[in-house]
Amino acid sequence: MRQIDLSEFEQNFLYKFNNINILEEALRHSSFVNEQLDTEMKDNERLE
């Protein structure tokens, strides 16, 4: 699913996330989640 390498994202921002899954969820829009077959996927609205 990852279209970008999130470890490279961390390197570019000079920040190491404790939980890379939270970063991935934070970047995921609800419209994307609604189009996927994976019902376990969560969008960033949960984090608001």
N, CA, C and O atoms as a GROMACS GRO file, in nm:
protein
  192
    1MET      N    1   0.081  -0.119   0.000
    1MET     CA    2   0.000   0.000   0.000
    1MET      C    3   0.086   0.126   0.000
    1MET      O    4   0.048   0.227  -0.059
    2ARG      N    5   0.199   0.119   0.066
    2ARG     CA    6   0.282   0.239   0.077
    2ARG      C    7   0.337   0.280  -0.058
    2ARG      O    8   0.408   0.204  -0.123
    3GLN      N    9   0.304   0.401  -0.099
    3GLN     CA   10   0.356   0.453  -0.224
    3GLN      C   11   0.487   0.528  -0.202
    3GLN      O   12   0.562   0.552  -0.297
    4ILE      N   13   0.514   0.564  -0.079
    4ILE     CA   14   0.642   0.625  -0.046
    4ILE      C   15   0.703   0.545   0.068
    4ILE      O   16   0.632   0.481   0.145
    5ASP      N   17   0.832   0.549   0.078
    5ASP     CA   18   0.901   0.481   0.187
    5ASP      C   19   0.900   0.574   0.308
    5ASP      O   20   0.963   0.680   0.306
    6LEU      N   21   0.830   0.534   0.413
    6LEU     CA   22   0.816   0.622   0.528
    6LEU      C   23   0.946   0.639   0.605
    6LEU      O   24   0.963   0.739   0.674
    7SER      N   25   1.038   0.545   0.594
    7SER     CA   26   1.168   0.564   0.658
    7SER      C   27   1.244   0.676   0.587
    7SER      O   28   1.318   0.751   0.650
    8GLU      N   29   1.227   0.687   0.456
    8GLU     CA   30   1.287   0.798   0.381
    8GLU      C   31   1.221   0.929   0.421
    8GLU      O   32   1.288   1.032   0.431
    9PHE      N   33   1.092   0.926   0.443
    9PHE     CA   34   1.017   1.042   0.492
    9PHE      C   35   1.077   1.090   0.624
    9PHE      O   36   1.099   1.210   0.643
   10GLU      N   37   1.103   0.997   0.716
   10GLU     CA   38   1.164   1.031   0.844
   10GLU      C   39   1.301   1.096   0.825
   10GLU      O   40   1.333   1.196   0.890
   11GLN      N   41   1.380   1.040   0.737
   11GLN     CA   42   1.514   1.094   0.712
   11GLN      C   43   1.507   1.236   0.657
   11GLN      O   44   1.585   1.322   0.697
   12ASN      N   45   1.414   1.260   0.568
   12ASN     CA   46   1.400   1.393   0.508
   12ASN      C   47   1.361   1.498   0.612
   12ASN      O   48   1.402   1.614   0.602
   13PHE      N   49   1.282   1.458   0.712
   13PHE     CA   50   1.237   1.551   0.814
   13PHE      C   51   1.322   1.547   0.941
   13PHE      O   52   1.295   1.617   1.038
   14LEU      N   53   1.426   1.462   0.937
   14LEU     CA   54   1.518   1.449   1.050
   14LEU      C   55   1.443   1.421   1.181
   14LEU      O   56   1.473   1.478   1.285
   15TYR      N   57   1.346   1.331   1.171
   15TYR     CA   58   1.265   1.294   1.288
   15TYR      C   59   1.236   1.145   1.283
   15TYR      O   60   1.200   1.092   1.178
   16LYS      N   61   1.252   1.077   1.397
   16LYS     CA   62   1.226   0.933   1.405
   16LYS      C   63   1.097   0.912   1.484
   16LYS      O   64   1.089   0.947   1.602
   17PHE      N   65   0.996   0.855   1.419
   17PHE     CA   66   0.868   0.828   1.484
   17PHE      C   67   0.877   0.701   1.567
   17PHE      O   68   0.938   0.602   1.524
   18ASN      N   69   0.818   0.702   1.685
   18ASN     CA   70   0.815   0.583   1.769
   18ASN      C   71   0.726   0.476   1.708
   18ASN      O   72   0.756   0.356   1.719
   19ASN      N   73   0.619   0.517   1.643
   19ASN     CA   74   0.526   0.422   1.582
   19ASN      C   75   0.497   0.469   1.439
   19ASN      O   76   0.417   0.560   1.418
   20ILE      N   77   0.562   0.407   1.343
   20ILE     CA   78   0.549   0.447   1.203
   20ILE      C   79   0.407   0.425   1.152
   20ILE      O   80   0.365   0.489   1.055
   21ASN      N   81   0.332   0.335   1.215
   21ASN     CA   82   0.193   0.310   1.174
   21ASN      C   83   0.104   0.432   1.198
   21ASN      O   84   0.011   0.456   1.122
   22ILE      N   85   0.132   0.507   1.303
   22ILE     CA   86   0.055   0.628   1.331
   22ILE      C   87   0.083   0.733   1.224
   22ILE      O   88  -0.008   0.804   1.182
   23LEU      N   89   0.207   0.743   1.181
   23LEU     CA   90   0.241   0.834   1.072
   23LEU      C   91   0.166   0.795   0.946
   23LEU      O   92   0.109   0.880   0.877
   24GLU      N   93   0.166   0.667   0.915
   24GLU     CA   94   0.096   0.619   0.796
   24GLU      C   95  -0.053   0.652   0.803
   24GLU      O   96  -0.112   0.696   0.704
   25GLU      N   97  -0.113   0.630   0.919
   25GLU     CA   98  -0.255   0.661   0.937
   25GLU      C   99  -0.281   0.811   0.927
   25GLU      O  100  -0.382   0.853   0.871
   26ALA      N  101  -0.190   0.891   0.980
   26ALA     CA  102  -0.207   1.036   0.976
   26ALA      C  103  -0.206   1.090   0.833
   26ALA      O  104  -0.266   1.193   0.805
   27LEU      N  105  -0.138   1.021   0.744
   27LEU     CA  106  -0.128   1.064   0.605
   27LEU      C  107  -0.237   1.006   0.516
   27LEU      O  108  -0.244   1.038   0.398
   28ARG      N  109  -0.321   0.921   0.573
   28ARG     CA  110  -0.423   0.850   0.494
   28ARG      C  111  -0.558   0.922   0.501
   28ARG      O  112  -0.615   0.936   0.609
   29HIS      N  113  -0.608   0.966   0.388
   29HIS     CA  114  -0.735   1.038   0.379
   29HIS      C  115  -0.852   0.939   0.377
   29HIS      O  116  -0.838   0.827   0.328
   30SER      N  117  -0.966   0.980   0.430
   30SER     CA  118  -1.084   0.893   0.438
   30SER      C  119  -1.132   0.849   0.300
   30SER      O  120  -1.181   0.737   0.286
   31SER      N  121  -1.120   0.933   0.200
   31SER     CA  122  -1.164   0.894   0.066
   31SER      C  123  -1.080   0.779   0.012
   31SER      O  124  -1.132   0.693  -0.061
   32PHE      N  125  -0.952   0.776   0.046
   32PHE     CA  126  -0.867   0.666   0.005
   32PHE      C  127  -0.910   0.537   0.073
   32PHE      O  128  -0.920   0.432   0.009
   33VAL      N  129  -0.935   0.544   0.204
   33VAL     CA  130  -0.976   0.426   0.281
   33VAL      C  131  -1.106   0.369   0.227
   33VAL      O  132  -1.122   0.248   0.218
   34ASN      N  133  -1.200   0.456   0.192
   34ASN     CA  134  -1.330   0.411   0.141
   34ASN      C  135  -1.319   0.338   0.008
   34ASN      O  136  -1.407   0.259  -0.026
   35GLU      N  137  -1.213   0.362  -0.067
   35GLU     CA  138  -1.194   0.298  -0.196
   35GLU      C  139  -1.120   0.164  -0.186
   35GLU      O  140  -1.109   0.093  -0.286
   36GLN      N  141  -1.071   0.131  -0.068
   36GLN     CA  142  -0.990   0.010  -0.051
   36GLN      C  143  -1.075  -0.108  -0.005
   36GLN      O  144  -1.181  -0.091   0.055
   37LEU      N  145  -1.027  -0.227  -0.036
   37LEU     CA  146  -1.096  -0.349   0.007
   37LEU      C  147  -1.061  -0.387   0.150
   37LEU      O  148  -1.134  -0.464   0.213
   38ASP      N  149  -0.953  -0.335   0.202
   38ASP     CA  150  -0.906  -0.366   0.337
   38ASP      C  151  -0.992  -0.293   0.439
   38ASP      O  152  -0.979  -0.172   0.456
   39THR      N  153  -1.080  -0.365   0.506
   39THR     CA  154  -1.171  -0.303   0.602
   39THR      C  155  -1.103  -0.269   0.734
   39THR      O  156  -1.160  -0.197   0.817
   40GLU      N  157  -0.981  -0.318   0.756
   40GLU     CA  158  -0.907  -0.289   0.879
   40GLU      C  159  -0.834  -0.155   0.871
   40GLU      O  160  -0.787  -0.104   0.972
   41MET      N  161  -0.825  -0.099   0.753
   41MET     CA  162  -0.752   0.026   0.732
   41MET      C  163  -0.827   0.141   0.798
   41MET      O  164  -0.949   0.151   0.788
   42LYS      N  165  -0.752   0.229   0.866
   42LYS     CA  166  -0.812   0.344   0.934
   42LYS      C  167  -0.761   0.473   0.870
   42LYS      O  168  -0.649   0.479   0.819
   43ASP      N  169  -0.846   0.576   0.873
   43ASP     CA  170  -0.806   0.704   0.814
   43ASP      C  171  -0.764   0.803   0.921
   43ASP      O  172  -0.773   0.775   1.041
   44ASN      N  173  -0.718   0.919   0.877
   44ASN     CA  174  -0.665   1.019   0.970
   44ASN      C  175  -0.771   1.092   1.052
   44ASN      O  176  -0.737   1.162   1.147
   45GLU      N  177  -0.898   1.078   1.018
   45GLU     CA  178  -1.003   1.146   1.094
   45GLU      C  179  -1.014   1.094   1.237
   45GLU      O  180  -1.058   1.165   1.327
   46ARG      N  181  -0.973   0.971   1.258
   46ARG     CA  182  -0.975   0.912   1.392
   46ARG      C  183  -0.878   0.986   1.485
   46ARG      O  184  -0.898   0.988   1.606
   47LEU      N  185  -0.776   1.046   1.429
   47LEU     CA  186  -0.673   1.112   1.509
   47LEU      C  187  -0.709   1.255   1.547
   47LEU      O  188  -0.638   1.317   1.626
   48GLU      N  189  -0.817   1.308   1.492
   48GLU     CA  190  -0.855   1.447   1.519
   48GLU      C  191  -0.907   1.464   1.660
   48GLU      O  192  -0.943   1.576   1.699
   0.00000   0.00000   0.00000
